[in-house]
Amino acid sequence: MSIIDNINKAFDHRIRLGIMSVLMVNDYADFNMLKELLGATDGNLASHTKALEKAAYIKVEKQFIGRKPNTRYTATKSGKEAFKKHIDALERLIGK
């Protein structure tokens, strides 16, 4: 098995990499926080969170705070494991 076998296509976009990076160090993040941190548009962020949710790497919770809808995301156990493997593979690839 080669090093690049553990590089995960689900994380091959900078927005998805960013989403997972934020969720690895925070218990959760809401849509606006991710949008601000990553400099993403609403549509761009929505499509990338949807892809990560479909892969079961993040969990999405929708709720209302006052009268405003709020969407928050958490990394799943399998998401954290997959992301860690991905980062480890990248580090081995660059010889860190």
Contacts in CASP RR format, 6 or more apart in sequence:
PFRMAT RR
TARGET T0000
AUTHOR 0000-0000-0000
METHOD contacts of the structure
MODEL  1
MSIIDNINKAFDHRIRLGIMSVLMVNDYADFNMLKELLGATDGNLASHTK
ALEKAAYIKVEKQFIGRKPNTRYTATKSGKEAFKKHIDALERLIGK
3 89 0 8 1.000
3 92 0 8 1.000
3 93 0 8 1.000
4 89 0 8 1.000
4 93 0 8 1.000
5 89 0 8 1.000
6 85 0 8 1.000
6 86 0 8 1.000
6 88 0 8 1.000
6 89 0 8 1.000
7 86 0 8 1.000
7 89 0 8 1.000
7 90 0 8 1.000
7 93 0 8 1.000
8 82 0 8 1.000
8 83 0 8 1.000
8 85 0 8 1.000
8 86 0 8 1.000
8 89 0 8 1.000
10 16 0 8 1.000
10 51 0 8 1.000
10 52 0 8 1.000
10 55 0 8 1.000
10 57 0 8 1.000
10 82 0 8 1.000
11 17 0 8 1.000
11 20 0 8 1.000
11 82 0 8 1.000
11 83 0 8 1.000
11 86 0 8 1.000
13 48 0 8 1.000
14 38 0 8 1.000
15 38 0 8 1.000
15 40 0 8 1.000
15 44 0 8 1.000
15 45 0 8 1.000
15 48 0 8 1.000
16 48 0 8 1.000
16 51 0 8 1.000
16 52 0 8 1.000
18 37 0 8 1.000
18 38 0 8 1.000
19 29 0 8 1.000
19 34 0 8 1.000
19 38 0 8 1.000
19 45 0 8 1.000
19 48 0 8 1.000
19 49 0 8 1.000
19 52 0 8 1.000
19 58 0 8 1.000
19 73 0 8 1.000
20 52 0 8 1.000
20 57 0 8 1.000
20 58 0 8 1.000
20 75 0 8 1.000
20 79 0 8 1.000
20 83 0 8 1.000
22 29 0 8 1.000
22 33 0 8 1.000
22 34 0 8 1.000
22 37 0 8 1.000
22 38 0 8 1.000
23 29 0 8 1.000
23 58 0 8 1.000
23 73 0 8 1.000
23 74 0 8 1.000
23 75 0 8 1.000
24 75 0 8 1.000
24 80 0 8 1.000
24 83 0 8 1.000
27 74 0 8 1.000
28 61 0 8 1.000
28 72 0 8 1.000
28 73 0 8 1.000
28 74 0 8 1.000
29 37 0 8 1.000
29 72 0 8 1.000
29 73 0 8 1.000
30 70 0 8 1.000
30 71 0 8 1.000
30 72 0 8 1.000
30 73 0 8 1.000
31 45 0 8 1.000
31 49 0 8 1.000
31 70 0 8 1.000
31 71 0 8 1.000
31 72 0 8 1.000
31 73 0 8 1.000
34 40 0 8 1.000
34 45 0 8 1.000
34 49 0 8 1.000
34 73 0 8 1.000
35 41 0 8 1.000
35 42 0 8 1.000
35 45 0 8 1.000
38 45 0 8 1.000
40 48 0 8 1.000
49 58 0 8 1.000
49 60 0 8 1.000
49 73 0 8 1.000
52 58 0 8 1.000
53 59 0 8 1.000
53 60 0 8 1.000
55 79 0 8 1.000
55 82 0 8 1.000
56 76 0 8 1.000
56 78 0 8 1.000
56 79 0 8 1.000
57 75 0 8 1.000
57 76 0 8 1.000
57 78 0 8 1.000
57 79 0 8 1.000
57 82 0 8 1.000
57 83 0 8 1.000
58 73 0 8 1.000
58 74 0 8 1.000
58 75 0 8 1.000
58 76 0 8 1.000
58 79 0 8 1.000
59 73 0 8 1.000
59 74 0 8 1.000
59 75 0 8 1.000
59 76 0 8 1.000
60 71 0 8 1.000
60 72 0 8 1.000
60 73 0 8 1.000
61 71 0 8 1.000
61 72 0 8 1.000
61 73 0 8 1.000
61 74 0 8 1.000
62 69 0 8 1.000
62 70 0 8 1.000
62 71 0 8 1.000
63 69 0 8 1.000
63 70 0 8 1.000
63 72 0 8 1.000
64 70 0 8 1.000
75 83 0 8 1.000
END
